[in-house]
Amino acid sequence: MSILSGKKILLGITAGIAAYKSANLVRLFIKLGAEVKVIMTPASKDFITPLTLSTLSKNPVHSSFYDTENDNELWNNHVELGLWADYFLIAPTTANTLSKMANGTCDNLVLATYLSAKCPVYFAPAMDLDMYKHFSTKENIEKLQSFGNILIPATSGELASGLVGEGRMAEPEDIVSFIENDILSKLPLRDKKVLITAGPTYEAIDPVRFIGNHSSGKMGFEIAKEAANLGAEIFLISGPSNEQIKHSLIHRIDVITADEMYKAVHQFFPEVDIAILAAAVADYKPKNVATQKIKKKDATLSIELKPTKDILASLGEIKKSQFLVGFALETDNEIENAKSKLQRKNLDLIVLNSLQDKGAGFAANTNKITIIDKDLNSTDFDLKSKSAVAKDIITKIIQKLDA
């Protein structure tokens, strides 16, 4: 899955022959899972039709401050459009638009939206060779970059005039790749490898029965998504779970038992920078597993249990530079028990859940946590969605890594 999946991309199109490439740009963004809205300068409609772009983007295309339908004037709010976008791409960016952007001229919807945008703005110049090399154009590009806008450099090739040289807008595939790489390069967890465990483990009693728990795996999966969206490469080791995840930076490894999770964790732990063990691993497993289904009898049934390997403690014993995070689900003496676990298992952070808190724990879409660091400082968080809790956990880890 691309880093652009789920992102909101605003595409501004200005009046250059390279506008014909905008259809392919929209198609590529949609294919990567982004939501796209298009705004055009009035003159750009001479090069590509709004109908084409609205069909591909599945959103209305705007080119003026209001649309007239059935004698009703519908205002196109440039401020709203600027706030909606996660990323704003102006492609092609003509010499005329470059000059207006650099000097704050605001005479069309694209420029008004640009001045209102709060998100990163990318611009892809497209013009003839002499125009591109003109001192004023170079000065305008440098000025825009000084404002924090991001240049997607023009390439060399055959131009509309018949000349061959610099000034050709980058190809749509290269523009998309440039934006993806630029976003990734600025993410706080870029080049980091993160091991995450999620879900329950199942310990067999016989071929059809097992000892398990109510963990859905949702918390671990949300942490994996958040860390991947911040640039980390993820090794997600999951017990039995119905949760689904697709991301180019997430490698999912499915296991069933605590022993299988232990082996998988130790396989990947030496190469990671961060390990977050959110799985609800069984503490005990049957000492003997029946090879045939145990028949129901009138007499009571006793099952002798033995401890499973303590995965978290085993990592605490061997960790070197890894940042190790554990979870604690408690029903009483929550803070004291969590602090004790943190120290005994040599953790850097522990995330405490309490089953006493409504909306926290297993099989819920929300969670309420307290994070305790190795200096025993604790931070309480309100009840939130598990995706928001994942952001809090990853933010705290980044803060500790940067400290």
Buried (B, 14 or more C-beta within 10 A) or exposed (E): BBBBBBBBBBBBBBBBBBBEBBBBBBBBBBEBBBBBBBBBBEBBBEBBEBEBBBEBBEBEBBBEEEBEEEEEEEEBBBEEBBEBBBBBBBBBBBBBBBBBBBEEEBEBBBBBBBBBBEBBBBBBBBBBBEBBEBEEBEEBBEBBEEEEBBBBEBBEEEBEBEEEBBBBBBBBEBBBBBBBEBBBEEBBBEEBBBBBBBBBBBBBBBEEBBBBBEBBBBBBBBBBBBBBBBBBBBBBBBBBBEBEBEBEBBEBBEBBBBBBBBBBBBEBBEEBBBBBBBBBBBBBBBEEBBEEEEEEEEEEEEBEEEEBBBBBBBBBEEBEEBBBBBBBBBEEEBBEBBBEBBEEBBBBBBBBBBEEBEEBBBEBEBBBBBBBBBEEEBEEBEBBBBBBBBBBBBBBBBEBBEE
